[in-house]
Amino acid sequence: MPIGSLNNGLYTALSGIQTTQTLLNTTSRNIVNAQTPGYVVETEQSVTNAAAGGVSAGPIQRFISASLQQNARTNNGDTAYNQALSAALTQMDQLSGDPTQGTSISAQINTLQTAFQQLASNPQAAGTAEDVLNDAQQVAQTFNEQTGAIQSLQLTAQSNVVSDVTQVNTDLQQIASLNQQVVSAQANGTNAAQLEDQRDTAVNNLSSLMGVNAFVDNHGVLQVLSSNYQPLAGLYAEQVTYNQVNNTISTSAGTIPSVGGDIGGNLQVLTGTTVQALQNLSEIATNLTLGFQGLPTSTIGLNGTLSTTSIANVPVVGTTTLVTNNGNQYTATLAYQGNPVGGSVYNLVATALVPVGTAPAVNVGAGIVLGTVDVSTNPPTFSGAEAQLTPTVAGQQPGDIGPLTAYTSGLTGVAGAGAPTAVTSNNTMTLFTDMQGALPPAGGPFTPPYYSGTIELNPNISDRALAVGDQFSGTAADTNASAAQAAASMLNNFQFKFATTGIAGTQTLESAAGALTVGIGQNLANSNNSITSLTTAATQIQQAIAPQSEVNLDTQMGQLVVLQNAYAANARVVTTVASMLDTLVDLGISSS
């Protein structure tokens, strides 16, 4: 046998050993990294060298579906988004209290209504007025606490966005660096699989922070784009910025409108979920406050002496402030006028109504009748009448002055007596104000500083004011409980529609607060349901990826045995050929 042929056989066997060793290294690496997160199985085949003979190891390849990989990243972003929402909503749900335990605002409004009803039933009972004040204080305090806690959630969400954007920029720099290393490795013919694994892991981490799209271009560079396809990273990284004034995320290409991921979820908490809750809370608190201001039985004091025989006009008796059912205030000039019914009955008339603040001007004409007084009884009897106000400028809404209630201990009827000498006073019930003692504007705006965070029990109100419906008169004998009854009725029957978003339909104060609590619970359930669905989808995506991309230990161990046998076979060939060459040399046979 020519020595040249033996040399060729020896070369083939040696190349087989070298190639087998390379393939063994690849298989061993797969087995060792079977549990390594982000590791993609590597495959490598032997390649026949037609020109030089023998075999060599081919390029290492990673098999992973680009579309499934993108689906997994989208799923990561959606899951992180909903997890951020769920975390905030869980705390908001806990903050809103339990109606069955009396800790929710709706339950506390109900408790306040009951306290007013008890006060109306027995205004002189010890502690009934104090109970009202305590319950009202609790309502205001709960508004304050919930508002403060939700605003704390906003600060947390903002801090999370700041932290996430910092991490995003770190990840983008890492991806750009790995892209450069992958391109360099491919140009030098070295294995870039581990670099590609690291690069994929970095993009996967990034996809939890914000929505991304990614693809490998013709040069082996993984191009990373935002959810709206703005470039984020290639061979170089963009700088992502967070504007804390208008809460936007941007790159040099402009604002990213729908960020997604944990950043998007926290921005939704910061600018959507919590803002809506704060606006709803403030609108409920505003209507609660102004509901007391617009009670249909505002109370006035009637003092003085009226004739029981004459129905001639009586001079002006004083001025007071009247409040309409939508919160407009007017300085009213009041007078008694004769009534066609008879000599003992007088009309209580507003002869002038001067707008206070932004209240629209109204037509008074010859006077607006607020009620009648009959001085033939002892004490005199007052009957209130609803006064519908007509604006001077068409289209404006001054509101109505509801039927008044009066306490009449200072009003007497004496034959032949002159005009009343005391000044009447309007005493609408201001149970709540803000911390500066002011009333919130009707209809909003429900913006910072949120009224729900500043509402408090009016420090000027007293136990007696609640029992009598009068905050100002010092007449201790008054026991009129109609104001308390009106308050109980208002809390039970007052209705409004939200100007802010989130709660539809006509609501009472109690049902509005309950709807807010229920809405938070429903949003939390929706987020948690989304997380459950996304978790299931993630498992399905991973199961689809696994056959190609994950390490199958059974397959790899089988491959290992095959390669070991091939290595052993090539080694035997080398040993045999070497022995034959030694024999030929000993025999002096030439290579010719």
C-alpha positions as CSV (number, residue, x, y, z in Angstrom):
1,M,0.0,0.0,0.0
2,P,1.5,3.4,-0.9
3,I,2.5,5.4,2.1
4,G,0.7,8.4,0.5
5,S,-2.6,6.7,0.9
6,L,-1.9,5.9,4.5
7,N,-1.0,9.5,5.1
8,N,-4.4,10.6,3.6
9,G,-6.1,8.1,5.9
10,L,-4.2,9.4,8.8
11,Y,-5.1,13.0,7.9
12,T,-8.8,12.1,7.6
13,A,-8.8,10.4,11.0
14,L,-7.0,13.3,12.7
15,S,-9.4,15.8,11.2
16,G,-12.3,13.6,12.4
17,I,-10.9,13.6,15.9
18,Q,-10.5,17.4,15.9
19,T,-14.0,17.9,14.5
20,T,-15.5,15.5,16.9
21,Q,-13.8,17.2,19.8
22,T,-15.3,20.6,18.6
23,L,-18.7,19.0,18.4
24,L,-18.3,17.4,21.8
25,N,-17.5,20.8,23.2
26,T,-20.6,22.3,21.7
27,T,-22.8,19.4,23.0
28,S,-21.2,19.6,26.5
29,R,-21.8,23.4,26.6
30,N,-25.5,22.7,25.8
31,I,-25.7,20.2,28.6
32,V,-24.0,22.4,31.1
33,N,-26.3,25.4,30.3
34,A,-29.5,23.4,30.1
35,Q,-30.9,25.4,33.1
36,T,-29.2,28.7,32.2
37,P,-31.9,31.4,31.7
38,G,-31.8,32.8,28.1
39,Y,-29.5,30.1,26.8
40,V,-30.4,28.9,23.3
41,V,-29.3,25.5,22.2
42,E,-26.3,25.5,19.8
43,T,-26.1,23.1,16.9
44,E,-23.0,22.3,14.9
45,Q,-22.4,19.9,12.0
46,S,-19.3,18.4,10.5
47,V,-18.5,19.6,7.0
48,T,-16.5,17.5,4.4
49,N,-13.5,19.3,2.9
50,A,-13.8,18.3,-0.8
51,A,-10.5,20.0,-1.8
52,A,-8.2,19.0,1.0
53,G,-10.0,15.9,2.2
54,G,-11.0,15.2,5.7
55,V,-13.7,17.0,7.7
56,S,-14.1,20.2,9.8
57,A,-16.7,21.7,12.2
58,G,-19.3,23.9,10.5
59,P,-20.6,27.2,12.0
60,I,-22.4,27.1,15.3
61,Q,-26.1,27.9,14.8
62,R,-28.8,29.1,17.2
63,F,-32.4,28.1,16.3
64,I,-35.1,30.4,17.7
65,S,-38.3,31.7,16.0
66,A,-38.1,35.5,15.6
67,S,-41.9,35.8,15.6
68,L,-42.3,33.7,18.7
69,Q,-39.5,35.7,20.4
70,Q,-41.3,38.9,19.6
71,N,-44.6,37.5,20.9
72,A,-42.8,36.7,24.1
73,R,-41.4,40.2,24.4
74,T,-44.8,41.8,23.8
75,N,-46.2,39.5,26.4
76,N,-43.5,40.6,28.8
77,G,-44.4,44.2,28.3
78,D,-48.2,43.6,28.7
79,T,-47.7,41.6,31.8
80,A,-45.4,44.2,33.4
81,Y,-47.9,47.0,32.5
82,N,-50.8,45.1,34.2
83,Q,-48.7,44.2,37.2
84,A,-47.9,47.9,37.8
85,L,-51.6,48.7,37.6
86,S,-52.5,45.8,39.8
87,A,-50.1,46.9,42.5
88,A,-51.5,50.4,42.7
89,L,-55.1,49.3,42.4
90,T,-54.6,46.8,45.2
91,Q,-53.6,49.6,47.5
92,M,-56.4,51.8,46.3
93,D,-58.9,49.0,46.9
94,Q,-57.6,48.6,50.4
95,L,-57.8,52.4,50.9
96,S,-61.4,52.6,49.8
97,G,-62.5,50.6,52.8
98,D,-65.1,48.0,53.4
99,P,-68.8,49.1,53.2
100,T,-69.8,46.3,55.5
101,Q,-67.3,47.4,58.1
102,G,-68.3,51.1,57.9
103,T,-64.8,52.2,56.8
104,S,-65.8,53.3,53.3
105,I,-67.0,56.8,52.4
106,S,-70.3,55.5,51.2
107,A,-70.9,53.8,54.6
108,Q,-69.8,56.9,56.5
109,I,-72.2,59.1,54.5
110,N,-75.0,56.7,55.4
111,T,-73.9,56.9,59.1
112,L,-74.0,60.7,58.9
113,Q,-77.5,60.6,57.3
114,T,-78.7,58.4,60.2
115,A,-77.2,60.8,62.7
116,F,-79.0,63.7,61.2
117,Q,-82.3,61.7,61.2
118,Q,-81.8,61.0,64.9
119,L,-81.1,64.6,65.6
120,A,-84.2,65.7,63.7
121,S,-86.3,63.2,65.7
122,N,-84.9,64.4,69.1
123,P,-82.9,67.6,68.8
124,Q,-82.7,68.1,72.5
125,A,-81.4,64.6,73.3
126,A,-77.9,64.8,74.9
127,G,-75.2,63.9,72.4
128,T,-77.3,63.8,69.2
129,A,-75.8,66.9,67.7
130,E,-72.4,65.9,68.9
131,D,-72.8,62.6,67.1
132,V,-73.5,64.5,63.9
133,L,-70.4,66.6,64.3
134,N,-68.3,63.5,65.0
135,D,-69.6,61.6,62.1
136,A,-69.1,64.6,59.8
137,Q,-65.6,64.9,61.0
138,Q,-65.0,61.3,60.2
139,V,-66.3,61.7,56.7
140,A,-64.0,64.7,56.1
141,Q,-61.0,62.8,57.6
142,T,-61.6,59.8,55.4
143,F,-61.7,62.0,52.3
144,N,-58.4,63.5,53.4
145,E,-56.8,60.2,54.1
146,Q,-57.8,58.6,50.9
147,T,-56.7,61.6,48.9
148,G,-53.3,61.7,50.6
149,A,-52.7,58.0,50.2
150,I,-53.6,58.2,46.5
151,Q,-51.3,61.1,46.0
152,S,-48.5,59.0,47.7
153,L,-49.2,56.3,45.1
154,Q,-48.6,59.0,42.4
155,L,-45.2,59.8,43.9
156,T,-44.3,56.1,44.0
157,A,-45.4,55.7,40.4
158,Q,-43.3,58.7,39.4
159,S,-40.3,57.3,41.2
160,N,-40.7,54.0,39.5
161,V,-40.7,55.6,36.1
162,V,-37.5,57.5,36.9
163,S,-35.8,54.3,38.0
164,D,-37.1,52.4,35.0
165,V,-35.9,55.0,32.5
166,T,-32.4,54.8,34.1
167,Q,-32.4,51.0,33.7
168,V,-33.7,51.3,30.1
169,N,-30.7,53.4,29.1
170,T,-28.4,50.9,30.8
171,D,-30.0,48.1,28.9
172,L,-29.8,50.0,25.6
173,Q,-26.1,50.7,26.1
174,Q,-25.5,47.0,26.8
175,I,-27.4,45.9,23.7
176,A,-25.4,48.3,21.5
177,S,-22.2,47.0,23.0
178,L,-23.2,43.4,22.4
179,N,-24.2,44.2,18.9
180,Q,-20.7,45.6,18.2
181,Q,-19.1,42.4,19.7
182,V,-21.3,40.1,17.7
183,V,-20.4,41.9,14.5
184,S,-16.7,41.7,15.4
185,A,-16.9,38.0,16.3
186,Q,-18.7,37.1,13.0
187,A,-16.1,39.1,11.0
188,N,-13.3,37.1,12.7
189,G,-15.0,33.8,12.3
190,T,-15.4,33.2,16.0
191,N,-18.4,31.9,17.9
192,A,-20.9,34.7,18.7
193,A,-23.6,32.5,20.1
194,Q,-23.0,33.4,23.8
195,L,-22.9,37.0,22.9
196,E,-26.2,36.6,21.1
197,D,-27.7,34.9,24.1
198,Q,-26.6,37.8,26.3
199,R,-28.1,40.2,23.8
200,D,-31.4,38.4,23.7
201,T,-31.5,38.4,27.5
202,A,-30.9,42.2,27.6
203,V,-33.7,42.8,25.1
204,N,-36.1,40.5,27.1
205,N,-35.3,42.5,30.2
206,L,-35.9,45.7,28.3
207,S,-39.3,44.5,27.1
208,S,-40.5,44.3,30.7
209,L,-39.7,48.0,31.1
210,M,-41.2,49.3,27.9
211,G,-42.8,47.9,24.7
212,V,-40.2,47.0,22.1
213,N,-39.9,45.5,18.6
214,A,-36.7,43.8,17.6
215,F,-35.2,42.1,14.5
216,V,-31.7,41.1,13.3
217,D,-30.6,42.9,10.2
218,N,-28.4,41.6,7.4
219,H,-25.3,42.5,9.2
220,G,-26.2,40.5,12.3
221,V,-27.1,43.6,14.3
222,L,-30.2,43.3,16.5
223,Q,-32.2,46.5,15.9
224,V,-34.4,47.5,18.8
225,L,-37.3,49.8,18.2
226,S,-40.0,51.3,20.5
227,S,-43.6,50.2,20.3
228,N,-44.2,53.0,17.7
229,Y,-41.0,51.9,15.9
230,Q,-38.7,54.7,17.0
231,P,-35.0,53.5,16.9
232,L,-33.7,52.6,20.4
233,A,-30.5,50.6,19.9
234,G,-28.4,49.2,17.1
235,L,-24.7,49.6,16.9
236,Y,-25.3,52.7,19.1
237,A,-27.9,53.5,21.7
238,E,-30.5,56.2,21.9
239,Q,-31.0,58.2,25.1
240,V,-34.5,57.8,26.6
241,T,-35.7,60.8,28.7
242,Y,-38.6,61.3,31.1
243,N,-40.3,64.7,31.3
244,Q,-41.7,64.8,34.8
245,V,-43.8,68.0,34.1
246,N,-46.0,66.5,31.3
247,N,-45.1,62.8,32.1
248,T,-43.9,61.9,28.7
249,I,-41.1,59.5,27.5
250,S,-39.0,60.6,24.5
251,T,-36.0,60.0,22.4
252,S,-34.3,62.2,19.9
253,A,-37.0,61.1,17.4
254,G,-39.7,62.5,19.6
255,T,-42.3,61.4,22.2
256,I,-43.2,57.8,22.4
257,P,-47.0,57.9,22.7
258,S,-47.7,54.4,24.0
259,V,-44.7,53.3,26.1
260,G,-46.0,50.0,27.5
261,G,-44.3,47.8,30.0
262,D,-43.6,48.8,33.6
263,I,-43.1,52.4,32.6
264,G,-46.4,52.5,30.7
265,G,-48.2,50.9,33.7
266,N,-46.8,53.4,36.1
267,L,-47.6,56.3,33.8
268,Q,-51.1,55.1,33.6
269,V,-51.2,55.0,37.5
270,L,-49.8,58.4,37.7
271,T,-51.8,60.2,35.0
272,G,-54.9,58.1,34.6
273,T,-56.0,55.7,37.4
274,T,-55.1,57.9,40.4
275,V,-56.2,61.2,38.7
276,Q,-59.6,59.8,37.9
277,A,-60.0,58.6,41.5
278,L,-58.9,61.9,42.9
279,Q,-61.3,63.8,40.6
280,N,-64.2,61.5,41.5
281,L,-63.4,61.9,45.2
282,S,-63.3,65.7,44.9
283,E,-66.5,65.8,43.0
284,I,-68.3,63.7,45.6
285,A,-66.8,65.9,48.4
286,T,-67.9,69.1,46.5
287,N,-71.4,67.9,46.0
288,L,-71.6,66.8,49.7
289,T,-70.5,70.3,50.8
290,L,-72.7,72.2,48.4
291,G,-75.6,69.9,49.1
292,F,-75.7,71.4,52.6
293,Q,-75.4,74.9,51.2
294,G,-78.4,74.4,48.9
295,L,-80.7,72.7,51.4
296,P,-84.4,73.3,50.4
297,T,-85.1,74.3,54.0
298,S,-82.5,77.0,54.8
299,T,-83.4,78.5,58.1
300,I,-84.0,82.2,59.0
301,G,-84.8,83.9,62.2
302,L,-88.0,86.0,62.3
303,N,-88.0,88.6,65.0
304,G,-90.1,91.7,65.8
305,T,-93.7,92.6,66.4
306,L,-96.4,92.6,63.7
307,S,-99.9,94.1,63.8
308,T,-102.8,91.6,63.8
309,T,-105.2,94.1,62.3
310,S,-103.3,96.0,59.6
311,I,-102.0,94.6,56.3
312,A,-100.3,97.8,55.3
313,N,-96.7,97.5,54.0
314,V,-94.2,97.1,56.8
315,P,-90.8,98.8,56.5
316,V,-87.6,96.8,55.7
317,V,-86.6,94.5,58.5
318,G,-83.0,93.7,57.6
319,T,-80.5,92.0,55.3
320,T,-79.2,88.5,55.2
321,T,-77.4,86.0,52.8
322,L,-79.5,83.6,50.9
323,V,-78.1,80.6,49.1
324,T,-79.7,78.9,46.0
325,N,-79.9,75.2,45.4
326,N,-76.8,75.3,43.1
327,G,-74.7,77.3,45.5
328,N,-75.0,80.9,44.3
329,Q,-75.2,83.4,47.1
330,Y,-77.1,86.7,47.3
331,T,-77.3,89.5,49.9
332,A,-81.1,89.8,50.4
333,T,-83.0,92.8,51.7
334,L,-86.1,91.4,53.5
335,A,-89.4,93.1,54.4
336,Y,-92.9,92.2,55.5
337,Q,-95.7,93.1,53.2
338,G,-99.4,92.8,53.6
339,N,-101.0,89.7,52.2
340,P,-104.4,89.6,50.4
341,V,-105.4,86.7,52.6
342,G,-106.1,89.0,55.6
343,G,-104.9,91.2,58.3
344,S,-103.0,88.6,60.4
345,V,-101.0,87.2,57.4
346,Y,-97.9,88.8,56.0
347,N,-95.6,88.0,53.1
348,L,-91.9,87.8,53.8
349,V,-90.4,89.4,50.7
350,A,-86.9,89.8,49.3
351,T,-87.0,93.4,47.9
352,A,-83.4,93.2,46.6
353,L,-81.0,90.4,45.8
354,V,-77.4,91.5,45.3
355,P,-75.1,88.8,43.8
356,V,-72.2,87.6,45.9
357,G,-69.0,86.7,44.0
358,T,-69.8,85.1,40.6
359,A,-73.5,84.6,41.2
360,P,-75.5,85.9,38.2
361,A,-77.7,89.0,38.6
362,V,-81.5,88.3,39.0
363,N,-84.7,90.2,38.4
364,V,-86.5,91.1,41.6
365,G,-89.3,93.2,40.4
366,A,-91.8,94.2,43.1
367,G,-90.2,91.6,45.4
368,I,-89.8,87.9,45.6
369,V,-92.0,86.1,48.1
370,L,-90.1,83.8,50.4
371,G,-93.0,82.7,52.6
372,T,-95.9,83.9,54.7
373,V,-96.3,84.7,58.5
374,D,-99.6,84.3,60.3
375,V,-99.4,86.3,63.6
376,S,-102.8,85.1,64.8
377,T,-101.2,82.1,66.4
378,N,-98.9,82.0,69.3
379,P,-96.1,81.7,68.4
380,P,-96.7,83.0,64.9
381,T,-96.7,80.4,62.1
382,F,-94.3,80.7,59.1
383,S,-94.7,78.8,55.8
384,G,-91.9,78.8,53.3
385,A,-92.4,79.1,49.6
386,E,-89.9,78.1,46.9
387,A,-88.5,81.1,45.1
388,Q,-87.6,80.6,41.4
389,L,-85.0,83.2,40.4
390,T,-85.0,84.7,36.9
391,P,-81.6,85.8,35.6
392,T,-81.1,89.3,34.2
393,V,-79.0,87.7,31.4
394,A,-80.8,84.9,29.5
395,G,-79.2,81.5,29.8
396,Q,-77.5,82.0,33.2
397,Q,-78.5,79.7,36.0
398,P,-78.9,81.5,39.3
399,G,-80.9,78.5,40.8
400,D,-83.8,78.5,43.2
401,I,-84.2,79.4,46.8
402,G,-85.9,76.4,48.4
403,P,-88.8,76.7,50.8
404,L,-87.4,78.4,53.9
405,T,-87.9,77.3,57.5
406,A,-88.0,79.9,60.3
407,Y,-87.7,79.8,64.0
408,T,-90.2,82.4,65.4
409,S,-89.5,82.8,69.1
410,G,-88.7,86.4,68.6
411,L,-91.7,87.2,66.4
412,T,-95.0,88.3,68.1
413,G,-98.3,89.7,67.0
414,V,-99.8,92.6,69.0
415,A,-102.8,94.6,68.0
416,G,-101.9,98.0,66.8
417,A,-98.2,97.4,67.3
418,G,-95.6,98.9,64.9
419,A,-93.1,97.3,62.6
420,P,-90.7,94.6,63.7
421,T,-87.5,95.9,65.2
422,A,-85.1,93.0,64.9
423,V,-83.0,92.1,61.9
424,T,-83.7,88.7,60.3
425,S,-80.7,86.4,59.4
426,N,-80.4,83.7,56.9
427,N,-78.6,80.7,58.3
428,T,-77.8,78.1,55.7
429,M,-76.0,75.1,57.1
430,T,-72.3,75.2,56.2
431,L,-71.2,71.9,57.5
432,F,-68.0,71.5,55.5
433,T,-65.5,74.0,54.1
434,D,-61.9,73.8,52.8
435,M,-59.0,74.4,55.2
436,Q,-59.3,78.2,54.6
437,G,-63.0,78.2,55.4
438,A,-64.0,78.6,51.8
439,L,-66.6,76.7,49.8
440,P,-65.5,74.7,46.6
441,P,-66.8,76.1,43.3
442,A,-69.8,74.3,41.9
443,G,-68.9,72.2,38.9
444,G,-65.2,72.1,39.5
445,P,-62.6,72.2,38.2
446,F,-61.7,69.1,40.1
447,T,-57.9,69.6,39.8
448,P,-55.0,70.0,42.3
449,P,-55.2,70.9,45.1
450,Y,-58.0,68.4,45.2
451,Y,-60.9,69.5,47.4
452,S,-61.2,66.0,48.8
453,G,-57.8,66.5,50.4
454,T,-58.7,69.9,52.0
455,I,-62.4,69.3,53.1
456,E,-62.9,69.7,56.8
457,L,-65.7,70.2,59.3
458,N,-66.6,73.8,59.4
459,P,-64.9,75.0,62.6
460,N,-67.6,77.7,63.2
461,I,-70.5,75.2,63.4
462,S,-71.7,74.1,66.8
463,D,-74.0,71.6,68.4
464,R,-76.7,74.1,68.8
465,A,-76.3,75.2,65.2
466,L,-77.2,71.7,64.1
467,A,-80.2,71.4,66.4
468,V,-81.7,74.7,65.5
469,G,-80.3,75.1,62.0
470,D,-78.8,78.5,63.0
471,Q,-75.2,79.2,63.3
472,F,-75.4,82.9,64.4
473,S,-78.4,83.6,66.6
474,G,-77.9,83.4,70.3
475,T,-81.5,82.6,71.2
476,A,-81.1,79.5,73.4
477,A,-84.8,78.7,73.5
478,D,-84.9,77.8,69.8
479,T,-85.6,74.1,69.2
480,N,-86.5,74.0,65.5
481,A,-85.2,70.7,64.1
482,S,-86.2,71.2,60.5
483,A,-82.6,71.9,59.3
484,A,-81.5,68.5,60.6
485,Q,-84.4,66.8,58.9
486,A,-83.5,68.7,55.7
487,A,-79.9,67.5,56.0
488,A,-81.0,63.9,56.5
489,S,-83.3,64.2,53.5
490,M,-80.5,65.8,51.4
491,L,-78.0,63.0,52.2
492,N,-80.6,60.4,51.2
493,N,-82.1,62.0,48.1
494,F,-79.5,64.5,46.6
495,Q,-78.6,63.3,43.1
496,F,-76.0,64.4,40.6
497,K,-74.2,63.3,37.5
498,F,-70.4,63.2,37.4
499,A,-68.7,65.8,35.4
500,T,-65.5,63.8,35.7
501,T,-64.9,60.4,34.0
502,G,-65.2,56.9,35.3
503,I,-68.7,56.8,36.9
504,A,-71.9,57.0,34.7
505,G,-75.5,57.7,35.4
506,T,-77.3,59.7,38.1
507,Q,-76.0,59.0,41.6
508,T,-76.8,59.9,45.1
509,L,-73.9,60.9,47.4
510,E,-73.8,57.4,49.0
511,S,-74.1,55.5,45.7
512,A,-71.5,57.7,44.1
513,A,-69.0,56.9,46.8
514,G,-70.0,53.2,46.5
515,A,-69.6,53.3,42.7
516,L,-66.1,54.6,43.1
517,T,-65.2,51.8,45.5
518,V,-66.8,49.2,43.2
519,G,-65.0,50.7,40.1
520,I,-61.6,50.4,41.7
521,G,-62.4,46.8,42.6
522,Q,-63.5,46.0,39.1
523,N,-60.4,47.6,37.6
524,L,-58.3,45.5,39.9
525,A,-60.1,42.4,38.9
526,N,-59.6,43.3,35.2
527,S,-55.9,43.8,35.7
528,N,-55.5,40.5,37.6
529,N,-57.5,38.7,35.0
530,S,-55.3,40.1,32.3
531,I,-52.2,39.0,34.2
532,T,-53.6,35.4,34.5
533,S,-54.3,35.3,30.7
534,L,-50.9,36.7,29.9
535,T,-49.2,34.2,32.2
536,T,-51.0,31.4,30.3
537,A,-50.0,32.9,27.0
538,A,-46.4,33.1,28.2
539,T,-46.4,29.4,29.0
540,Q,-47.8,28.6,25.6
541,I,-45.3,30.8,23.8
542,Q,-42.4,29.2,25.7
543,Q,-43.8,25.7,24.9
544,A,-43.7,26.7,21.2
545,I,-40.2,28.0,21.5
546,A,-38.8,25.1,23.5
547,P,-38.6,22.3,20.8
548,Q,-36.2,24.4,18.7
549,S,-34.5,26.6,21.3
550,E,-34.3,24.9,24.6
551,V,-31.8,22.2,25.5
552,N,-33.3,18.7,25.4
553,L,-31.1,16.7,27.7
554,D,-32.1,13.4,26.2
555,T,-31.2,14.5,22.7
556,Q,-27.9,16.0,23.9
557,M,-26.9,12.9,25.9
558,G,-27.7,10.8,22.9
559,Q,-25.6,13.1,20.7
560,L,-22.8,12.9,23.2
561,V,-22.7,9.1,23.0
562,V,-22.6,9.2,19.2
563,L,-19.7,11.7,19.2
564,Q,-17.8,9.8,21.8
565,N,-18.1,6.7,19.6
566,A,-17.0,8.6,16.6
567,Y,-14.0,10.0,18.5
568,A,-13.1,6.5,19.6
569,A,-13.4,5.2,16.0
570,N,-11.2,7.9,14.6
571,A,-8.7,7.3,17.3
572,R,-8.5,3.6,16.4
573,V,-8.0,4.6,12.8
574,V,-5.1,6.9,13.8
575,T,-3.6,4.1,15.9
576,T,-3.9,1.5,13.1
577,V,-2.5,3.8,10.4
578,A,0.4,4.8,12.6
579,S,1.2,1.2,13.2
580,M,1.0,0.4,9.5
581,L,3.3,3.3,8.7
582,D,5.8,2.1,11.3
583,T,5.8,-1.3,9.7
584,L,6.3,0.0,6.2
585,V,9.2,2.2,7.4
586,D,10.8,-0.8,9.1
587,L,10.5,-2.8,5.9
588,G,12.1,0.0,3.9
589,I,9.2,0.5,1.6
590,S,9.2,3.9,-0.1
591,S,6.3,6.1,-0.5
592,S,6.3,5.6,-4.3
